[in-house]
Amino acid sequence: MYRRRGSACTASGGTEQPATRACRRVVQKFGPVTAFSYKGKTLSAEELAACNA
């Protein structure tokens, strides 16, 4: 389940997946992101660019 509050989104539930895949799922639902962190991993600028592509 995804929740959006202003410019921040949070998610809960779901399956085990890499941070990059989780990011792509969020982008598909809400559009481009400027920062992304998942289970303690923060994506680099390069990873964010790939996520938003």
N, C-alpha and C positions, 0 to 999 in steps of 0.2 A: 504494500500500500504506500502510495506517495502522498505527501502533504506539502502544500506550498503556503508559506507565510511571507508575504511581501516578496522580497528578492531571495529568500532562502527556502530550500526544499529539504525535506527529510523523508526517509523511507524506512519501512520495517517489513519483516517477513521475507519471503523469497528463498531462493536456493543459494548455495555457495557458488560464488562466481568471482572472477578477477575484478579488480576495481575498474579496469578499462571497459569491461562489458557492462558493468553496472552504470557507468557514466553514459555509455551509448544509449542505454534504455531510458535514462532520465532525459537525454537530449531528444530522443524520439517523442517523448511525451510532452515536454515543456519547451523545447528549443535550446539554443546554445547556452553553455555555461561558462562562467569566468573563473571558477574554482571548483574543485571536486575532491572530496575525501571520503573514503570507504573503509570501514573496519581498521582505522588507524593509518591507512596509506593515503597520502596526498599526492595527486597526480602532478607531474612536471608540466612545464609549458608545452613541451613536445607531445606529451600524452593528451593534454587538453585539446591541442590542435587536431590530433587524430580523432579524438572523441567528437569534436564539433564538425568534422568534415562530412 
